Amino acid sequence: MDDIMSTSSEQGSKQVLKSYNCESTKYENRNHAVEVLKGLQSMQNVENLSDIILQTDDGQKVFGHKAVLVIISSYFRAMFPNIYDRNKDFVNISIDSTTLKMLVDYMYTGEITVTIENVKMDYVKDVCAEFLQKQLNPSNCLGIKAFADLHNSVELLSSCEAYIKKQFFEVVEYDEFLSLSFEEVIGLISCNDLNVPFEEKVFESVIKWVQHELDLRADDSLPNLMSYVRLPLIGIQYILKEVVDHPLLERIPKCKDYVIEALRFNLLKTQQIFTIPQSIRSKPRQSEHKVFLVLSWSRAMKMSYTNWYDPEANRFQIAPGLKERRSNADLGLVSDQFIFAVGGVYNSSSRSVEFVDISTRSLRWIPMVDMLISRRNLGVGIANSCIYAIGGEGDTGHLNTVEVFDVSIQKWRMVSSMSTKRSRFGVGIVNNLIYAVGGFNGSSYLKSVECYNPTLDTWTPVAEMSEHRIGVGVGVLGNVMYAIGGCNSSGFFKCAEKYSPSTGNWTPIADMHLGRASAAVIIFNGMVYVMGGFNGTSILFSVEIYNPNTNTWSIKVLPSCIGQIYDGVVVNKPLYN
């Protein structure tokens, strides 16, 4: 049929649209869903057009449709796991009829009137919380938090607090923030896990809040609020331009002290980054979200790459690239803030060291003082905020020598050597004692283990592992050290064992799913993560996770990553990343 539509013009003439002259068009009635619910609501009280009767304690009946109640409310979803169950067409509910009617009306309209009386009812409170959680945005989250706090809605309150901290930048732009009490502002800006890549925003929000009621807030509130602003973390240029001569700060001596502290910190930061006197104001805020910084080796490119790995999302993100072309470096974490890459430079002197400060805005690796001896395939341990570079392979062959970097004076010095030369071995730290585990001495695979006491500067043999292992992964959880995988001339191992210093014994644990050597071992959330590695024929793009409570391993596939993952550390997610 060619004639598909005709319309009359004002003059009464007829215009016919031919189908072959029309482009297909999608029409949308934005009120359709609302009209459907209104239609259902109009049928709600007609008994033969509804499929559920809810009877209250006072004998009143409220009619409804199971499908609507189940879609809207988790409470009714649990009540009616099968909406076709004819045995549940009539249900008694311990609630007064007025509240129940209001609640069911909300299911159909999305509107509810909350009163002091009905908010105490668990059903109503749960529905309100469920609804309000979905409505959170920067303009209303502070008000919803106040509601949740007033009515003791724990889950809603927790959701609000997490949302506010995460969206702080946007939240402080709305008038709700200006209406907060002094105590509420302190409660917010004092949070160590406040998501503020730029501390300037905290400073600006405080000034904005004070200026909103200047006469009431300036003298009494501002000095206390400024004690929670981490001025030392603000860049020197901003401090000089926006803070030093700010009229509100100039007239309050305590505020001027905070400004001087920030200037001094920025000056010292250029001279002694690791040993600046710390206060809460100079401590970087910490994200509760943990990530791994992992090193992976590309055989094709003959160099190592760095990536952030999010264990919860199972996702990689490119991290700042190393300055040096490293092949068999080792990572160490100092003060939960500074990541060091030590040795392992490809086709060059392996004495070099570099570090990245994950609290800074410009995440970049910075050269550090060279080691005294060139080292590849070494072990690195961190004890008492000192970096120990242990064994490895140097210009003269396999090494048993050890040197330590004291961050307070930024110098390396030699300490006592191990009893055995070792490369490609594992390192574990238990109670500030350093363990060198397995490895290769130039002619033999090793199962021996020795322990270094930094206080006594001595190495002592401890119990041997059950297997000779090269490329063994070592991790410490609590006071227990795990030796995982590795290989020798007989093949690549799935097996793992654990060592308890309190008993001095190694005991076997469950095998991994796959044999692997030279993998990264990282402790996270009470679990042992074993990432990547090599099985003799191919690179492994998987991570195995050991649960010590159940003595079981789980395994999942990793997303594509450049090369073989061979080392990693867990850190707070950089706020500036």
C-alpha positions as a Python dict, from the first residue, in 0.01 Angstrom:
ca = {
    (1, 'M'): (0, 0, 0),
    (2, 'D'): (164, 321, -120),
    (3, 'D'): (-55, 572, 61),
    (4, 'I'): (44, 542, 426),
    (5, 'M'): (-75, 872, 576),
    (6, 'S'): (-288, 1169, 481),
    (7, 'T'): (-341, 1502, 659),
    (8, 'S'): (-574, 1795, 602),
    (9, 'S'): (-429, 2143, 563),
    (10, 'E'): (-594, 2459, 690),
    (11, 'Q'): (-740, 2507, 338),
    (12, 'G'): (-886, 2155, 342),
    (13, 'S'): (-649, 2023, 78),
    (14, 'K'): (-512, 1670, 117),
    (15, 'Q'): (-141, 1588, 117),
    (16, 'V'): (-45, 1226, 68),
    (17, 'L'): (298, 1103, 183),
    (18, 'K'): (422, 823, -34),
    (19, 'S'): (614, 550, 146),
    (20, 'Y'): (906, 568, -90),
    (21, 'N'): (951, 938, -12),
    (22, 'C'): (961, 891, 368),
    (23, 'E'): (1258, 806, 588),
    (24, 'S'): (1180, 576, 881),
    (25, 'T'): (1138, 771, 1204),
    (26, 'K'): (1138, 654, 1565),
    (27, 'Y'): (881, 825, 1789),
    (28, 'E'): (910, 814, 2167),
    (29, 'N'): (639, 889, 2421),
    (30, 'R'): (839, 997, 2726),
    (31, 'N'): (528, 976, 2945),
    (32, 'H'): (453, 618, 2848),
    (33, 'A'): (608, 452, 3156),
    (34, 'V'): (434, 699, 3390),
    (35, 'E'): (100, 642, 3217),
    (36, 'V'): (139, 265, 3246),
    (37, 'L'): (199, 290, 3622),
    (38, 'K'): (-94, 530, 3656),
    (39, 'G'): (-309, 279, 3472),
    (40, 'L'): (-196, -2, 3701),
    (41, 'Q'): (-266, 216, 4002),
    (42, 'S'): (-618, 287, 3877),
    (43, 'M'): (-675, -91, 3868),
    (44, 'Q'): (-505, -143, 4204),
    (45, 'N'): (-820, -140, 4415),
    (46, 'V'): (-1026, -347, 4173),
    (47, 'E'): (-1001, -691, 4326),
    (48, 'N'): (-1029, -897, 4008),
    (49, 'L'): (-767, -679, 3831),
    (50, 'S'): (-501, -721, 4101),
    (51, 'D'): (-315, -1034, 4204),
    (52, 'I'): (-211, -971, 4564),
    (53, 'I'): (-397, -873, 4880),
    (54, 'L'): (-198, -735, 5171),
    (55, 'Q'): (-384, -741, 5503),
    (56, 'T'): (-268, -525, 5794),
    (57, 'D'): (-289, -578, 6170),
    (58, 'D'): (-608, -372, 6188),
    (59, 'G'): (-779, -592, 5930),
    (60, 'Q'): (-762, -349, 5639),
    (61, 'K'): (-682, -483, 5291),
    (62, 'V'): (-457, -319, 5033),
    (63, 'F'): (-463, -453, 4677),
    (64, 'G'): (-174, -450, 4434),
    (65, 'H'): (23, -622, 4159),
    (66, 'K'): (307, -858, 4252),
    (67, 'A'): (513, -757, 3949),
    (68, 'V'): (515, -389, 4053),
    (69, 'L'): (602, -465, 4417),
    (70, 'V'): (878, -708, 4323),
    (71, 'I'): (1039, -470, 4074),
    (72, 'I'): (1046, -178, 4318),
    (73, 'S'): (1124, -340, 4654),
    (74, 'S'): (1383, -597, 4760),
    (75, 'Y'): (1158, -671, 5061),
    (76, 'F'): (871, -789, 4839),
    (77, 'R'): (1120, -953, 4602),
    (78, 'A'): (1223, -1183, 4886),
    (79, 'M'): (859, -1242, 4980),
    (80, 'F'): (761, -1344, 4626),
    (81, 'P'): (1052, -1535, 4469),
    (82, 'N'): (791, -1678, 4229),
    (83, 'I'): (527, -1423, 4138),
    (84, 'Y'): (312, -1696, 3986),
    (85, 'D'): (281, -1879, 4320),
    (86, 'R'): (-97, -1887, 4380),
    (87, 'N'): (-36, -1975, 4746),
    (88, 'K'): (85, -1621, 4807),
    (89, 'D'): (-205, -1415, 4679),
    (90, 'F'): (-298, -1315, 5035),
    (91, 'V'): (-35, -1196, 5284),
    (92, 'N'): (-60, -1062, 5638),
    (93, 'I'): (179, -774, 5714),
    (94, 'S'): (244, -635, 6061),
    (95, 'I'): (204, -267, 5980),
    (96, 'D'): (-78, -17, 6013),
    (97, 'S'): (-301, 29, 5710),
    (98, 'T'): (-220, 400, 5663),
    (99, 'T'): (151, 334, 5639),
    (100, 'L'): (105, 31, 5413),
    (101, 'K'): (-123, 224, 5178),
    (102, 'M'): (132, 505, 5160),
    (103, 'L'): (408, 254, 5093),
    (104, 'V'): (221, 79, 4813),
    (105, 'D'): (126, 413, 4660),
    (106, 'Y'): (496, 497, 4652),
    (107, 'M'): (556, 180, 4448),
    (108, 'Y'): (327, 313, 4177),
    (109, 'T'): (407, 686, 4190),
    (110, 'G'): (761, 723, 4326),
    (111, 'E'): (627, 972, 4581),
    (112, 'I'): (615, 927, 4957),
    (113, 'T'): (553, 1155, 5251),
    (114, 'V'): (795, 1074, 5530),
    (115, 'T'): (682, 1160, 5883),
    (116, 'I'): (834, 1110, 6226),
    (117, 'E'): (584, 829, 6283),
    (118, 'N'): (623, 630, 5964),
    (119, 'V'): (997, 665, 5923),
    (120, 'K'): (1038, 439, 6224),
    (121, 'M'): (878, 155, 6032),
    (122, 'D'): (1147, -70, 5889),
    (123, 'Y'): (959, -125, 5563),
    (124, 'V'): (925, 245, 5494),
    (125, 'K'): (1280, 322, 5605),
    (126, 'D'): (1423, 53, 5380),
    (127, 'V'): (1227, 175, 5081),
    (128, 'C'): (1326, 535, 5148),
    (129, 'A'): (1692, 438, 5181),
    (130, 'E'): (1680, 230, 4864),
    (131, 'F'): (1516, 515, 4673),
    (132, 'L'): (1741, 790, 4809),
    (133, 'Q'): (2058, 594, 4737),
    (134, 'K'): (1963, 595, 4370),
    (135, 'Q'): (1904, 971, 4379),
    (136, 'L'): (2246, 1072, 4520),
    (137, 'N'): (2415, 1354, 4332),
    (138, 'P'): (2650, 1639, 4431),
    (139, 'S'): (2363, 1882, 4487),
    (140, 'N'): (2165, 1670, 4735),
    (141, 'C'): (2404, 1421, 4899),
    (142, 'L'): (2467, 1634, 5209),
    (143, 'G'): (2094, 1671, 5271),
    (144, 'I'): (2033, 1300, 5221),
    (145, 'K'): (2320, 1227, 5461),
    (146, 'A'): (2153, 1449, 5724),
    (147, 'F'): (1827, 1258, 5671),
    (148, 'A'): (2006, 922, 5706),
    (149, 'D'): (2183, 1039, 6022),
    (150, 'L'): (1860, 1171, 6177),
    (151, 'H'): (1671, 847, 6116),
    (152, 'N'): (1959, 607, 6188),
    (153, 'S'): (1964, 460, 5838),
    (154, 'V'): (2308, 300, 5862),
    (155, 'E'): (2337, 173, 5505),
    (156, 'L'): (2218, 500, 5352),
    (157, 'L'): (2451, 699, 5579),
    (158, 'S'): (2748, 487, 5475),
    (159, 'S'): (2661, 530, 5107),
    (160, 'C'): (2632, 907, 5149),
    (161, 'E'): (2965, 939, 5330),
    (162, 'A'): (3145, 736, 5066),
    (163, 'Y'): (2980, 936, 4785),
    (164, 'I'): (3061, 1274, 4944),
    (165, 'K'): (3428, 1186, 4991),
    (166, 'K'): (3454, 1054, 4638),
    (167, 'Q'): (3278, 1353, 4478),
    (168, 'F'): (3417, 1623, 4707),
    (169, 'F'): (3517, 1851, 4417),
    (170, 'E'): (3157, 1872, 4296),
    (171, 'V'): (2984, 1863, 4635),
    (172, 'V'): (3148, 2183, 4765),
    (173, 'E'): (3018, 2378, 4466),
    (174, 'Y'): (2658, 2361, 4590),
    (175, 'D'): (2479, 2564, 4856),
    (176, 'E'): (2425, 2262, 5081),
    (177, 'F'): (2795, 2275, 5167),
    (178, 'L'): (2770, 2638, 5280),
    (179, 'S'): (2493, 2544, 5523),
    (180, 'L'): (2697, 2279, 5703),
    (181, 'S'): (2785, 2337, 6067),
    (182, 'F'): (3143, 2399, 6176),
    (183, 'E'): (3162, 2046, 6316),
    (184, 'E'): (3031, 1897, 5989),
    (185, 'V'): (3289, 2083, 5781),
    (186, 'I'): (3569, 1957, 6006),
    (187, 'G'): (3428, 1605, 5987),
    (188, 'L'): (3452, 1624, 5609),
    (189, 'I'): (3788, 1794, 5547),
    (190, 'S'): (3964, 1593, 5818),
    (191, 'C'): (3904, 1265, 5631),
    (192, 'N'): (4230, 1102, 5536),
    (193, 'D'): (4066, 931, 5238),
    (194, 'L'): (3903, 1244, 5096),
    (195, 'N'): (3932, 1225, 4718),
    (196, 'V'): (4116, 1552, 4653),
    (197, 'P'): (4389, 1534, 4389),
    (198, 'F'): (4450, 1904, 4459),
    (199, 'E'): (4458, 2023, 4820),
    (200, 'E'): (4391, 2372, 4686),
    (201, 'K'): (4026, 2269, 4658),
    (202, 'V'): (4006, 2202, 5033),
    (203, 'F'): (4158, 2543, 5105),
    (204, 'E'): (3919, 2717, 4865),
    (205, 'S'): (3617, 2536, 5010),
    (206, 'V'): (3710, 2646, 5364),
    (207, 'I'): (3749, 3009, 5257),
    (208, 'K'): (3419, 2991, 5068),
    (209, 'W'): (3237, 2847, 5372),
    (210, 'V'): (3382, 3114, 5605),
    (211, 'Q'): (3297, 3398, 5369),
    (212, 'H'): (2936, 3280, 5344),
    (213, 'E'): (2878, 3410, 5702),
    (214, 'L'): (3194, 3610, 5749),
    (215, 'D'): (3109, 3786, 6076),
    (216, 'L'): (3017, 3460, 6251),
    (217, 'R'): (3280, 3228, 6108),
    (218, 'A'): (3604, 3417, 6044),
    (219, 'D'): (3764, 3460, 6386),
    (220, 'D'): (3613, 3161, 6566),
    (221, 'S'): (3611, 2893, 6297),
    (222, 'L'): (3885, 2972, 6047),
    (223, 'P'): (4194, 2891, 6262),
    (224, 'N'): (4054, 2551, 6356),
    (225, 'L'): (3949, 2472, 6001),
    (226, 'M'): (4292, 2567, 5864),
    (227, 'S'): (4451, 2308, 6094),
    (228, 'Y'): (4285, 2041, 5877),
    (229, 'V'): (4387, 2193, 5543),
    (230, 'R'): (4709, 2028, 5426),
    (231, 'L'): (4872, 2348, 5307),
    (232, 'P'): (5222, 2196, 5277),
    (233, 'L'): (5094, 1972, 4998),
    (234, 'I'): (4995, 2273, 4788),
    (235, 'G'): (5238, 2386, 4521),
    (236, 'I'): (5467, 2675, 4611),
    (237, 'Q'): (5343, 2895, 4325),
    (238, 'Y'): (4981, 2871, 4442),
    (239, 'I'): (5082, 2942, 4803),
    (240, 'L'): (5273, 3255, 4700),
    (241, 'K'): (4996, 3378, 4473),
    (242, 'E'): (4676, 3286, 4660),
    (243, 'V'): (4760, 3209, 5022),
    (244, 'V'): (5044, 3421, 5159),
    (245, 'D'): (4864, 3754, 5122),
    (246, 'H'): (4509, 3634, 5169),
    (247, 'P'): (4331, 3899, 5382),
    (248, 'L'): (4150, 3647, 5601),
    (249, 'L'): (4471, 3466, 5695),
    (250, 'E'): (4691, 3772, 5739),
    (251, 'R'): (4504, 3901, 6043),
    (252, 'I'): (4497, 3569, 6236),
    (253, 'P'): (4837, 3470, 6385),
    (254, 'K'): (4760, 3098, 6395),
    (255, 'C'): (4671, 3098, 6026),
    (256, 'K'): (4998, 3277, 5946),
    (257, 'D'): (5181, 2997, 6129),
    (258, 'Y'): (5023, 2741, 5899),
    (259, 'V'): (5133, 2940, 5594),
    (260, 'I'): (5492, 2959, 5723),
    (261, 'E'): (5484, 2582, 5786),
    (262, 'A'): (5376, 2523, 5425),
    (263, 'L'): (5651, 2745, 5284),
    (264, 'R'): (5914, 2573, 5497),
    (265, 'F'): (5794, 2229, 5392),
    (266, 'N'): (5818, 2318, 5023),
    (267, 'L'): (6172, 2446, 5074),
    (268, 'L'): (6285, 2133, 5260),
    (269, 'K'): (6120, 1907, 5003),
    (270, 'T'): (6378, 2011, 4745),
    (271, 'Q'): (6663, 1918, 4981),
    (272, 'Q'): (6564, 1619, 5197),
    (273, 'I'): (6256, 1453, 5053),
    (274, 'F'): (6266, 1138, 5270),
    (275, 'T'): (6331, 1299, 5608),
    (276, 'I'): (6116, 1610, 5626),
    (277, 'P'): (5951, 1641, 5971),
    (278, 'Q'): (5595, 1517, 5928),
    (279, 'S'): (5268, 1649, 6065),
    (280, 'I'): (4913, 1557, 5967),
    (281, 'R'): (4913, 1860, 5736),
    (282, 'S'): (5211, 1731, 5537),
    (283, 'K'): (5084, 1373, 5514),
    (284, 'P'): (4927, 1297, 5175),
    (285, 'R'): (4566, 1190, 5187),
    (286, 'Q'): (4533, 820, 5118),
    (287, 'S'): (4287, 653, 4890),
    (288, 'E'): (4129, 341, 5041),
    (289, 'H'): (4145, 194, 4694),
    (290, 'K'): (4453, -28, 4656),
    (291, 'V'): (4637, -94, 4331),
    (292, 'F'): (4950, -287, 4236),
    (293, 'L'): (5244, -135, 4054),
    (294, 'V'): (5380, -425, 3848),
    (295, 'L'): (5696, -467, 3643),
    (296, 'S'): (5677, -670, 3322),
    (297, 'W'): (5957, -770, 3088),
    (298, 'S'): (5916, -742, 2710),
    (299, 'R'): (6143, -985, 2528),
    (300, 'A'): (6078, -808, 2199),
    (301, 'M'): (6165, -459, 2330),
    (302, 'K'): (6434, -582, 2574),
    (303, 'M'): (6304, -360, 2852),
    (304, 'S'): (6068, -349, 3148),
    (305, 'Y'): (5734, -172, 3156),
    (306, 'T'): (5534, -46, 3454),
    (307, 'N'): (5157, -74, 3491),
    (308, 'W'): (4900, -9, 3760),
    (309, 'Y'): (4681, -313, 3819),
    (310, 'D'): (4342, -280, 3987),
    (311, 'P'): (4274, -618, 4154),
    (312, 'E'): (3905, -544, 4209),
    (313, 'A'): (3836, -446, 3849),
    (314, 'N'): (4100, -681, 3701),
    (315, 'R'): (4224, -396, 3484),
    (316, 'F'): (4563, -256, 3385),
    (317, 'Q'): (4652, 109, 3337),
    (318, 'I'): (4979, 249, 3208),
    (319, 'A'): (5206, 377, 3487),
    (320, 'P'): (5495, 625, 3457),
    (321, 'G'): (5777, 470, 3256),
    (322, 'L'): (6114, 392, 3412),
    (323, 'K'): (6404, 618, 3320),
    (324, 'E'): (6642, 326, 3264),
    (325, 'R'): (6605, 30, 3030),
    (326, 'R'): (6584, -232, 3305),
    (327, 'S'): (6553, -609, 3259),
    (328, 'N'): (6586, -782, 3596),
    (329, 'A'): (6525, -506, 3847),
    (330, 'D'): (6356, -543, 4183),
    (331, 'L'): (6101, -315, 4350),
    (332, 'G'): (6084, -192, 4708),
    (333, 'L'): (5829, 29, 4889),
    (334, 'V'): (5940, 275, 5159),
    (335, 'S'): (5697, 450, 5395),
    (336, 'D'): (5399, 347, 5177),
    (337, 'Q'): (5491, 639, 4952),
    (338, 'F'): (5821, 586, 4769),
    (339, 'I'): (5863, 300, 4520),
    (340, 'F'): (6225, 215, 4434),
    (341, 'A'): (6344, 27, 4124),
    (342, 'V'): (6687, -119, 4199),
    (343, 'G'): (6951, -256, 3959),
    (344, 'G'): (6888, -474, 3655),
    (345, 'V'): (6979, -223, 3384),
    (346, 'Y'): (6990, -393, 3043),
    (347, 'N'): (7329, -393, 2862),
    (348, 'S'): (7473, -131, 3098),
    (349, 'S'): (7593, -77, 3452),
    (350, 'S'): (7330, -217, 3688),
    (351, 'R'): (7421, 7, 3979),
    (352, 'S'): (7149, 261, 3909),
    (353, 'V'): (6844, 320, 4126),
    (354, 'E'): (6537, 533, 4069),
    (355, 'F'): (6221, 608, 4265),
    (356, 'V'): (5873, 754, 4226),
    (357, 'D'): (5680, 941, 4494),
    (358, 'I'): (5317, 831, 4449),
    (359, 'S'): (5189, 1124, 4655),
    (360, 'T'): (5302, 1387, 4406),
    (361, 'R'): (5108, 1534, 4116),
    (362, 'S'): (5377, 1475, 3858),
    (363, 'L'): (5425, 1100, 3887),
    (364, 'R'): (5769, 1040, 3743),
    (365, 'W'): (6072, 829, 3821),
    (366, 'I'): (6368, 1023, 3963),
    (367, 'P'): (6729, 899, 3964),
    (368, 'M'): (6869, 812, 4306),
    (369, 'V'): (7221, 752, 4432),
    (370, 'D'): (7382, 453, 4253),
    (371, 'M'): (7458, 133, 4441),
    (372, 'L'): (7819, 53, 4517),
    (373, 'I'): (7810, -269, 4312),
    (374, 'S'): (7645, -352, 3979),
    (375, 'R'): (7361, -604, 4032),
    (376, 'R'): (7112, -791, 3814),
    (377, 'N'): (6869, -1062, 3926),
    (378, 'L'): (6918, -934, 4280),
    (379, 'G'): (6688, -943, 4581),
    (380, 'V'): (6556, -629, 4749),
    (381, 'G'): (6424, -606, 5105),
    (382, 'I'): (6293, -309, 5303),
    (383, 'A'): (6354, -310, 5679),
    (384, 'N'): (6332, -9, 5912),
    (385, 'S'): (6281, 214, 5605),
    (386, 'C'): (6622, 108, 5470),
    (387, 'I'): (6669, -58, 5130),
    (388, 'Y'): (6880, -375, 5121),
    (389, 'A'): (7026, -482, 4784),
    (390, 'I'): (7119, -846, 4818),
    (391, 'G'): (7328, -1077, 4599),
    (392, 'G'): (7245, -1105, 4231),
    (393, 'E'): (7482, -1114, 3935),
    (394, 'G'): (7751, -852, 3891),
    (395, 'D'): (8046, -780, 3665),
    (396, 'T'): (8245, -1057, 3836),
    (397, 'G'): (7970, -1323, 3842),
    (398, 'H'): (7730, -1436, 4112),
    (399, 'L'): (7734, -1233, 4433),
    (400, 'N'): (7685, -1290, 4803),
    (401, 'T'): (7752, -926, 4894),
    (402, 'V'): (7487, -700, 5049),
    (403, 'E'): (7456, -324, 5069),
    (404, 'V'): (7202, -98, 5235),
    (405, 'F'): (7065, 246, 5144),
    (406, 'D'): (6988, 471, 5439),
    (407, 'V'): (6722, 715, 5317),
    (408, 'S'): (6797, 960, 5599),
    (409, 'I'): (7147, 1031, 5462),
    (410, 'Q'): (7091, 900, 5106),
    (411, 'K'): (7402, 685, 5101),
    (412, 'W'): (7480, 319, 5033),
    (413, 'R'): (7711, 118, 5256),
    (414, 'M'): (7822, -244, 5260),
    (415, 'V'): (7702, -482, 5534),
    (416, 'S'): (7779, -847, 5606),
    (417, 'S'): (7768, -1084, 5310),
    (418, 'M'): (7550, -1393, 5283),
    (419, 'S'): (7715, -1731, 5332),
    (420, 'T'): (7609, -1830, 4979),
    (421, 'K'): (7617, -1656, 4642),
    (422, 'R'): (7262, -1619, 4510),
    (423, 'S'): (7077, -1482, 4209),
    (424, 'R'): (6711, -1523, 4101),
    (425, 'F'): (6606, -1586, 4460),
    (426, 'G'): (6321, -1465, 4678),
    (427, 'V'): (6328, -1220, 4967),
    (428, 'G'): (6089, -1211, 5263),
    (429, 'I'): (6073, -976, 5564),
    (430, 'V'): (5934, -1115, 5889),
    (431, 'N'): (5958, -905, 6206),
    (432, 'N'): (6227, -686, 6045),
    (433, 'L'): (6444, -992, 5973),
    (434, 'I'): (6541, -1044, 5607),
    (435, 'Y'): (6523, -1393, 5454),
    (436, 'A'): (6704, -1494, 5132),
    (437, 'V'): (6522, -1795, 4985),
    (438, 'G'): (6656, -2042, 4727),
    (439, 'G'): (6807, -1917, 4399),
    (440, 'F'): (7115, -2010, 4194),
    (441, 'N'): (7482, -1982, 4289),
    (442, 'G'): (7632, -2007, 3940),
    (443, 'S'): (7648, -2387, 3934),
    (444, 'S'): (7364, -2525, 4147),
    (445, 'Y'): (7000, -2464, 4224),
    (446, 'L'): (6950, -2385, 4592),
    (447, 'K'): (6694, -2482, 4853),
    (448, 'S'): (6884, -2321, 5138),
    (449, 'V'): (6752, -2019, 5327),
    (450, 'E'): (6941, -1770, 5541),
    (451, 'C'): (6826, -1489, 5766),
    (452, 'Y'): (6980, -1144, 5820),
    (453, 'N'): (6944, -951, 6144),
    (454, 'P'): (7002, -579, 6071),
    (455, 'T'): (7062, -501, 6436),
    (456, 'L'): (7341, -759, 6471),
    (457, 'D'): (7459, -739, 6107),
    (458, 'T'): (7470, -1119, 6088),
    (459, 'W'): (7340, -1389, 5853),
    (460, 'T'): (7217, -1717, 6002),
    (461, 'P'): (7109, -2038, 5820),
    (462, 'V'): (6751, -2153, 5884),
    (463, 'A'): (6557, -2461, 5771),
    (464, 'E'): (6582, -2552, 5403),
    (465, 'M'): (6286, -2570, 5167),
    (466, 'S'): (6170, -2906, 5037),
    (467, 'E'): (6268, -2817, 4678),
    (468, 'H'): (6566, -2655, 4508),
    (469, 'R'): (6413, -2348, 4345),
    (470, 'I'): (6520, -2070, 4111),
    (471, 'G'): (6276, -1790, 4038),
    (472, 'V'): (6082, -1874, 4353),
    (473, 'G'): (5812, -1626, 4453),
    (474, 'V'): (5818, -1517, 4817),
    (475, 'G'): (5552, -1330, 5012),
    (476, 'V'): (5486, -1266, 5381),
    (477, 'L'): (5137, -1265, 5529),
    (478, 'G'): (5122, -1201, 5903),
    (479, 'N'): (5425, -1378, 6046),
    (480, 'V'): (5426, -1655, 5787),
    (481, 'M'): (5652, -1661, 5480),
    (482, 'Y'): (5540, -1837, 5161),
    (483, 'A'): (5770, -1981, 4893),
    (484, 'I'): (5572, -2039, 4574),
    (485, 'G'): (5650, -2197, 4238),
    (486, 'G'): (5991, -2157, 4080),
    (487, 'C'): (6180, -2413, 3874),
    (488, 'N'): (6490, -2628, 3848),
    (489, 'S'): (6626, -2881, 3599),
    (490, 'S'): (6325, -3107, 3662),
    (491, 'G'): (6069, -2848, 3550),
    (492, 'F'): (5839, -2570, 3667),
    (493, 'F'): (5664, -2605, 4000),
    (494, 'K'): (5302, -2574, 4106),
    (495, 'C'): (5399, -2658, 4462),
    (496, 'A'): (5429, -2409, 4746),
    (497, 'E'): (5527, -2418, 5111),
    (498, 'K'): (5522, -2190, 5413),
    (499, 'Y'): (5774, -2111, 5684),
    (500, 'S'): (5691, -2007, 6040),
    (501, 'P'): (5981, -1847, 6230),
    (502, 'S'): (5812, -1944, 6557),
    (503, 'T'): (5851, -2315, 6477),
    (504, 'G'): (6147, -2290, 6240),
    (505, 'N'): (5981, -2535, 5999),
    (506, 'W'): (5860, -2541, 5639),
    (507, 'T'): (5525, -2711, 5571),
    (508, 'P'): (5357, -2773, 5233),
    (509, 'I'): (5041, -2592, 5125),
    (510, 'A'): (4805, -2665, 4836),
    (511, 'D'): (4950, -2662, 4483),
    (512, 'M'): (4876, -2382, 4238),
    (513, 'H'): (4680, -2461, 3922),
    (514, 'L'): (4982, -2390, 3699),
    (515, 'G'): (5355, -2429, 3732),
    (516, 'R'): (5526, -2090, 3710),
    (517, 'A'): (5856, -1922, 3793),
    (518, 'S'): (5968, -1557, 3818),
    (519, 'A'): (5616, -1441, 3904),
    (520, 'A'): (5521, -1138, 4114),
    (521, 'V'): (5399, -1228, 4464),
    (522, 'I'): (5186, -960, 4630),
    (523, 'I'): (4991, -967, 4958),
    (524, 'F'): (4647, -805, 4934),
    (525, 'N'): (4336, -826, 5154),
    (526, 'G'): (4466, -1122, 5349),
    (527, 'M'): (4536, -1320, 5032),
    (528, 'V'): (4853, -1413, 4842),
    (529, 'Y'): (4847, -1302, 4477),
    (530, 'V'): (5083, -1473, 4231),
    (531, 'M'): (5083, -1280, 3902),
    (532, 'G'): (5227, -1367, 3565),
    (533, 'G'): (5556, -1550, 3544),
    (534, 'F'): (5683, -1805, 3292),
    (535, 'N'): (5621, -2180, 3251),
    (536, 'G'): (5919, -2271, 3033),
    (537, 'T'): (5742, -2230, 2700),
    (538, 'S'): (5518, -1927, 2733),
    (539, 'I'): (5436, -1617, 2937),
    (540, 'L'): (5144, -1664, 3175),
    (541, 'F'): (4863, -1408, 3163),
    (542, 'S'): (4686, -1521, 3479),
    (543, 'V'): (4685, -1453, 3849),
    (544, 'E'): (4642, -1718, 4118),
    (545, 'I'): (4508, -1619, 4458),
    (546, 'Y'): (4577, -1822, 4772),
    (547, 'N'): (4338, -1815, 5067),
    (548, 'P'): (4531, -1924, 5379),
    (549, 'N'): (4207, -1982, 5572),
    (550, 'T'): (4087, -2252, 5332),
    (551, 'N'): (4425, -2359, 5188),
    (552, 'T'): (4284, -2318, 4837),
    (553, 'W'): (4385, -2140, 4517),
    (554, 'S'): (4160, -1959, 4272),
    (555, 'I'): (4273, -1844, 3929),
    (556, 'K'): (4160, -1579, 3685),
    (557, 'V'): (4277, -1459, 3347),
    (558, 'L'): (4452, -1123, 3332),
    (559, 'P'): (4377, -870, 3060),
    (560, 'S'): (4644, -828, 2796),
    (561, 'C'): (4966, -678, 2928),
    (562, 'I'): (5304, -604, 2771),
    (563, 'G'): (5540, -888, 2851),
    (564, 'Q'): (5593, -1112, 3150),
    (565, 'I'): (5496, -978, 3492),
    (566, 'Y'): (5781, -1051, 3732),
    (567, 'D'): (5757, -810, 4028),
    (568, 'G'): (5510, -580, 4199),
    (569, 'V'): (5411, -388, 4511),
    (570, 'V'): (5071, -291, 4651),
    (571, 'V'): (5006, 78, 4724),
    (572, 'N'): (4723, 322, 4786),
    (573, 'K'): (4589, 433, 4449),
    (574, 'P'): (4764, 760, 4362),
    (575, 'L'): (4514, 1044, 4393),
    (576, 'Y'): (4680, 1226, 4105),
    (577, 'N'): (4665, 932, 3864),
}
